[in-house]
Amino acid sequence: MKMINWRKIDKTSELEVKNTEDKLGIKLPQDLYTLILNYNHGRPDKFLFDTKNSKEHVLGTLLNFNSDTKHSDNVITVYDAIKNQLSENVYPFASDPAGNFICFLLIENEIKGIYYWKHEEEFDIENRKIRNINNGIFSNMEFLSPSLKIFLENLYSPE
C-alpha cells in the first residue's frame, strides 16, 4: 500500500467520534473509524483520484468528525445540509474544493462502496432513494471504489 502523509489534522478523541456516530445514528466501520481517529479533518499528500468518466479530481480534506457542528466542514453539518439529496445509507466523509463530497454507502455497518457526490449534476430522489435515471446511472453519484482501502490506495500525487 502506498503511504499517505496527512497534514493539518484536527485532533479528535474516541468520545468525539462516538458522539458523532450517535448524532448520525450509525456505527463507523473500523477502517474509517481508525482513519478519522488518526487524521480527522486532515489533508492527504496524495490527493488526486479518477472516476470512470474523468481524471484528476481532488480530495481536499476529510470532514471534521468532532461533535462541534459550528465548523462548516463538520460531517454532521454537511450531512444535514445534503441528506435530502443523498440516497439512504450514504454519508459524506471527505470533500473536494468545489463543494462535492466523497461518500460511503453503509450497509450493516460495512462500507459497500465509495462514491463521488457531485452537487451540480442531475438526480432524482423519491423517498430518499435515488431513482435509476440515465440508463441506470445515478448522475450525481459516481462509483469510485468497493472499499475505503482501495479508494485510498488509488489516490495519487500530481506529476
Buried (B, 14 or more C-beta within 10 A) or exposed (E): EEEBEBEEBBEBEEEBBBBBBEBBEBEBBEBBBEBBBEBBBBBBEBBBBEBEEEEEBBBBBBBBBBBEBEBEBBBBBBBEEBBEBBBEBBBBBBBBEEEBBBBBBBEEEEBBBBBBBBEEBEBEBEEEEBEEEEEEEBEBBBBBBEBBBEBBBBBEEEE
